[in-house]
């Protein structure tokens, strides 16, 4: 028998404090640094514990305040209701299977085996539902200790975002750069990423544009993940396999654009573009 993971021990302790009333709705919960000090765990473990609490709806992030006990939770199973994390997990399952177009209160209710009206008592509609699943997707991220140097830090941030989109190909549709929703998981990602730019002497506008450019590049490239997965399912071939077949048919025409043996897939496109983006930011961020 294996020991309970440390982050779950922390989650259980904080949930007990909330249930006992030691932590009331709106009260601040321990920060990651406080958790590290109190439980003697790594920063990544503390972050994962808070992410788990956030995904379950036990806590929420308030701008300029931080993580607090959530003021609005779905009733517990003991009262015959549904836990928020049950609803969110069911919604994510629907989205992972049917994409954003298939995500609705009716579909989630069917997944849970309850009446649609049961969810309508607790959710404003599909808009709130999509915000909850987007928040939950970003809350899955387990943040490592930031690597040294802004470039390595931003590269890691990009990879964390890219991996999240790969797990949930529908997610890029729900992420807006110009009109972002104040989702706790997304705010945590932003705060962790922006730490890369601390102490570089950037003005706030430049700092925000650097962050937005990185996020928009990853999101824009990730839009193709869902379409590529659909094309692979339809054809039974990866993009590289499809290219081989295409060259066999249209080799002479393809050779006018790319020499034989040249390969391109979504992963190589993402990696190449990210490094060129970081090259460009180096010109901006490196003192002359």
C-alpha positions in Angstrom: 0.0 0.0 0.0 1.4 3.4 -0.9 1.2 6.5 1.2 -1.3 9.2 0.4 0.4 11.8 -1.9 1.4 14.8 0.2 -0.6 17.3 -1.9 -3.8 15.3 -1.1 -2.9 15.4 2.7 -2.7 19.2 2.4 -6.0 19.3 0.4 -7.8 17.2 3.1 -6.5 19.3 5.9 -7.6 22.6 4.3 -11.0 21.1 3.4 -11.4 20.1 7.0 -10.6 23.6 8.1 -13.3 24.9 5.7 -15.8 22.3 6.8 -15.2 23.1 10.5 -15.6 26.8 9.9 -12.0 27.7 10.8 -11.8 29.1 7.3 -14.9 31.0 6.3 -16.0 32.1 2.7 -13.9 35.0 1.7 -11.0 34.1 4.1 -7.6 33.9 2.6 -6.1 30.5 2.4 -2.4 29.7 3.0 -0.2 30.8 0.1 2.1 28.3 -1.6 5.0 29.7 0.5 3.0 29.3 3.7 2.1 25.7 2.7 5.8 25.0 2.0 6.7 26.3 5.4 3.9 24.6 7.4 4.0 21.2 5.7 7.6 21.0 4.7 6.9 20.3 1.0 8.2 21.5 -2.3 6.7 24.5 -4.0 5.4 22.2 -6.8 3.5 20.1 -4.2 2.0 23.3 -2.6 0.9 24.6 -6.0 -0.7 21.3 -6.9 -2.6 21.2 -3.6 -4.0 24.7 -4.3 -4.8 23.8 -7.9 -6.8 20.8 -6.7 -8.8 22.9 -4.2 -9.4 25.5 -6.9 -10.6 22.8 -9.4 -13.0 21.4 -6.8 -14.5 24.8 -6.2 -13.3 25.0 -2.6 -11.3 28.1 -3.2 -11.2 30.9 -5.8 -8.8 33.6 -6.7 -9.7 37.3 -6.0 -7.6 39.9 -7.9 -5.2 41.8 -5.6 -6.2 39.5 -2.7 -5.2 36.0 -3.7 -6.7 32.6 -3.0 -9.8 32.7 -0.7 -12.4 30.3 0.4 -15.1 30.2 -2.3 -18.2 32.1 -1.6 -20.4 29.9 -3.9 -20.3 26.2 -4.0 -22.7 23.6 -5.3 -24.4 21.7 -2.4 -22.7 18.5 -1.2 -23.8 15.0 -2.0 -25.0 14.7 1.6 -27.8 17.2 0.8 -28.7 15.3 -2.3 -26.9 17.7 -4.6 -23.8 17.7 -6.8 -20.3 18.8 -5.9 -18.8 21.4 -8.2 -15.9 19.2 -9.2 -18.4 16.5 -10.4 -20.0 19.0 -12.7 -16.7 20.3 -14.0 -15.2 16.9 -14.6 -18.4 15.8 -16.4 -18.2 19.0 -18.5 -14.6 18.4 -19.4 -15.4 14.8 -20.4 -18.1 16.2 -22.7 -15.7 18.8 -24.2 -12.9 16.2 -24.6 -15.3 14.0 -26.6 -17.5 16.5 -28.5 -15.5 19.8 -28.4 -16.9 23.2 -27.4 -19.9 22.9 -29.8 -21.1 19.8 -27.9 -20.7 21.4 -24.5 -24.1 22.4 -23.0 -26.0 22.1 -19.7 -28.1 19.4 -21.3 -25.1 17.4 -22.4 -23.4 17.6 -19.0 -26.7 16.7 -17.2 -26.9 13.6 -19.4 -23.3 12.8 -18.5 -24.2 13.0 -14.8 -27.5 11.3 -15.2 -29.5 14.2 -13.7 -32.1 16.6 -15.0 -30.9 19.7 -16.8 -32.9 21.8 -14.4 -30.6 20.5 -11.6 -27.7 22.3 -13.1 -29.7 25.4 -14.0 -30.2 26.0 -10.3 -26.5 26.4 -9.8 -25.1 27.7 -13.1 -26.0 30.7 -15.1 -25.8 28.9 -18.4 -23.3 27.6 -21.0 -21.1 30.7 -20.7 -20.3 30.0 -17.0 -19.9 26.3 -17.8 -17.2 27.0 -20.5 -15.4 29.3 -18.0 -15.4 26.6 -15.4 -13.9 24.0 -17.7 -11.3 26.5 -19.0 -10.4 27.3 -15.5 -10.2 23.6 -14.5 -7.9 22.9 -17.5 -5.4 25.5 -16.5 -5.7 24.5 -12.9 -4.3 21.1 -13.9 -0.9 22.6 -14.5 1.7 21.7 -11.9 4.3 24.5 -12.0 8.0 23.6 -11.5 10.5 25.8 -9.9 11.2 28.4 -12.5 14.4 27.7 -14.4 17.1 30.4 -14.3 17.0 33.1 -17.0 14.0 34.7 -18.6 14.3 32.8 -21.9 14.2 29.4 -20.2 11.4 30.5 -18.0 9.3 31.7 -20.9 10.1 28.5 -22.9 8.8 26.4 -19.9 5.7 28.6 -19.6 5.0 28.0 -23.3 5.5 24.3 -23.0 3.1 24.1 -20.0 0.4 25.9 -22.0 1.1 23.8 -25.1 0.8 20.6 -23.1 -2.5 21.8 -21.6 -3.9 22.4 -25.1 -2.7 18.9 -26.2 -4.7 17.4 -23.3 -7.7 19.5 -24.2 -7.7 20.5 -27.9 -10.9 22.5 -27.4 -9.4 24.9 -24.9 -7.7 27.4 -27.3 -11.2 28.5 -28.5 -12.0 29.6 -24.9 -8.8 31.6 -24.3 -9.0 35.3 -25.3 -5.9 37.5 -25.3 -7.7 40.8 -25.7 -10.8 40.0 -23.5 -9.5 37.5 -21.0 -11.8 36.1 -18.4 -10.6 36.5 -14.8 -10.3 32.7 -14.3 -8.2 31.6 -11.3 -6.3 29.0 -13.2 -5.5 31.4 -16.0 -4.5 34.1 -13.6 -2.2 31.7 -11.8 -0.6 30.8 -15.2 -0.2 34.5 -16.0 1.4 35.3 -12.6 3.9 32.4 -12.9 4.8 33.3 -16.4 5.2 37.0 -15.7 7.8 36.2 -13.0 10.2 35.6 -15.9 10.1 39.3 -16.6 10.8 40.5 -13.1 13.9 42.7 -12.6 14.2 43.3 -16.3 13.2 47.0 -16.0 10.3 46.7 -18.4 7.6 49.3 -18.4 4.1 47.8 -17.7 2.9 48.1 -21.3 6.0 46.3 -22.7 5.8 43.6 -20.0 2.1 42.9 -20.9 2.8 42.8 -24.6 5.6 40.3 -24.1 3.3 38.1 -22.1 0.4 38.5 -24.6 2.6 37.8 -27.6 3.9 34.5 -26.0 0.4 33.3 -25.0 -1.1 34.3 -28.3 1.6 32.4 -30.3 1.0 29.2 -28.4 -2.7 29.6 -28.5 -2.7 30.4 -32.2 -0.6 27.4 -33.1 -2.6 25.2 -30.8 -5.8 26.0 -32.7 -4.6 23.5 -35.2 -4.4 20.6 -32.7 -8.2 19.9 -32.8 -8.3 20.1 -36.6 -5.3 17.9 -37.0 -6.7 15.3 -34.6 -9.9 15.3 -36.7 -8.0 14.9 -40.0 -6.0 12.1 -38.5 -9.1 10.3 -37.4 -10.7 10.8 -40.8 -7.7 9.6 -42.9 -6.1 7.2 -40.5 -2.8 8.9 -41.2 -0.6 11.4 -39.3 0.4 14.6 -41.1 3.8 13.1 -42.0 2.2 9.9 -43.4 -0.2 12.0 -45.4 2.7 14.0 -46.8 4.4 10.8 -48.0 1.2 9.7 -49.8 0.8 13.1 -51.3 4.3 13.2 -52.6 3.7 9.9 -54.3 0.7 11.4 -56.2 1.8 15.1 -56.6 5.5 14.8 -56.2 6.4 17.0 -59.1 4.1 19.8 -57.9 5.2 19.5 -54.3 8.8 19.7 -55.3 8.3 23.2 -56.7 7.7 24.3 -53.1 9.6 21.9 -50.9 12.6 19.7 -51.8 12.1 15.9 -51.3 12.7 14.8 -47.8 11.5 18.0 -46.2 9.2 17.4 -43.3 6.8 19.6 -41.4 4.4 18.7 -38.6 2.6 20.6 -35.9 5.1 19.8 -33.2 8.1 20.9 -35.3 6.2 24.1 -36.4 5.4 25.0 -32.8 9.0 24.4 -31.6 10.6 26.3 -34.5 8.3 29.2 -34.1 8.7 29.4 -30.4 12.5 29.6 -30.6 12.3 32.3 -33.3 9.8 34.2 -31.1 12.3 34.0 -28.2 15.1 35.1 -30.6 13.1 38.2 -31.3 12.4 38.9 -27.7 16.1 38.6 -27.0 16.7 41.6 -29.2 14.2 43.5 -27.0 15.2 42.2 -23.6 18.9 42.0 -23.8 20.7 45.2 -22.7 22.7 46.9 -25.4 
